[in-house]
């Protein structure tokens, strides 16, 4: 299963404009997880990219301390 093109385009723009503090995308096509965070002026800065074997640290702005394993996000396990 690949990421929906909307996950990497339309949703990123919409969520940033709405001020959603964190948006995580499992990009199965490229085997990586993208972390969009801290939107400003309706846009996210360039996403942080995480590859297999890494964990994605959820930013403190979400209010929890959590790390998401990339392999689990990509594989759905």
C-alpha positions as a Python dict, from the first residue, in 0.01 Angstrom:
ca = {
    (1, 'X'): (0, 0, 0),
    (2, 'X'): (136, 343, -94),
    (3, 'X'): (67, 681, 58),
    (4, 'X'): (-225, 869, -89),
    (5, 'X'): (-97, 1166, -294),
    (6, 'X'): (-328, 1388, -87),
    (7, 'X'): (-127, 1291, 225),
    (8, 'X'): (181, 1457, 76),
    (9, 'X'): (15, 1759, -83),
    (10, 'X'): (-339, 1874, -14),
    (11, 'X'): (-353, 1751, 346),
    (12, 'X'): (-14, 1903, 434),
    (13, 'X'): (-133, 2243, 309),
    (14, 'X'): (-475, 2216, 472),
    (15, 'X'): (-342, 2102, 810),
    (16, 'X'): (-76, 2375, 815),
    (17, 'X'): (-335, 2641, 729),
    (18, 'X'): (-557, 2508, 1011),
    (19, 'X'): (-264, 2525, 1256),
    (20, 'X'): (-243, 2152, 1324),
    (21, 'X'): (78, 2135, 1531),
    (22, 'X'): (202, 1794, 1408),
    (23, 'X'): (127, 1584, 1101),
    (24, 'X'): (299, 1247, 1050),
    (25, 'X'): (295, 1075, 710),
    (26, 'X'): (402, 715, 651),
    (27, 'X'): (534, 738, 294),
    (28, 'X'): (542, 372, 198),
    (29, 'X'): (639, 449, -161),
    (30, 'X'): (972, 595, -47),
    (31, 'X'): (1012, 388, 273),
    (32, 'X'): (1023, 682, 509),
    (33, 'X'): (814, 873, 760),
    (34, 'X'): (775, 1250, 730),
    (35, 'X'): (720, 1464, 1038),
    (36, 'X'): (563, 1803, 970),
    (37, 'X'): (550, 2029, 1275),
    (38, 'X'): (526, 2386, 1401),
    (39, 'X'): (333, 2551, 1118),
    (40, 'X'): (374, 2924, 1074),
    (41, 'X'): (195, 3158, 836),
    (42, 'X'): (-13, 2866, 709),
    (43, 'X'): (285, 2649, 612),
    (44, 'X'): (500, 2379, 767),
    (45, 'X'): (877, 2409, 740),
    (46, 'X'): (1049, 2129, 547),
    (47, 'X'): (958, 1796, 710),
    (48, 'X'): (1197, 1590, 913),
    (49, 'X'): (1253, 1253, 745),
    (50, 'X'): (1301, 922, 922),
    (51, 'X'): (1405, 592, 766),
    (52, 'X'): (1360, 231, 873),
    (53, 'X'): (1528, 144, 1200),
    (54, 'X'): (1467, 492, 1343),
    (55, 'X'): (1194, 625, 1569),
    (56, 'X'): (999, 944, 1518),
    (57, 'X'): (997, 1161, 1831),
    (58, 'X'): (659, 1328, 1871),
    (59, 'X'): (722, 1699, 1943),
    (60, 'X'): (654, 1819, 2298),
    (61, 'X'): (394, 2062, 2162),
    (62, 'X'): (156, 1764, 2138),
    (63, 'X'): (164, 1723, 2515),
    (64, 'X'): (295, 1367, 2535),
    (65, 'X'): (635, 1203, 2532),
    (66, 'X'): (623, 941, 2261),
    (67, 'X'): (845, 783, 1997),
    (68, 'X'): (690, 608, 1699),
    (69, 'X'): (895, 328, 1536),
    (70, 'X'): (927, 389, 1162),
    (71, 'X'): (910, 18, 1081),
    (72, 'X'): (575, -12, 1262),
    (73, 'X'): (435, 295, 1088),
    (74, 'X'): (540, 169, 745),
    (75, 'X'): (440, -193, 797),
    (76, 'X'): (126, -137, 1001),
    (77, 'X'): (233, -395, 1262),
}
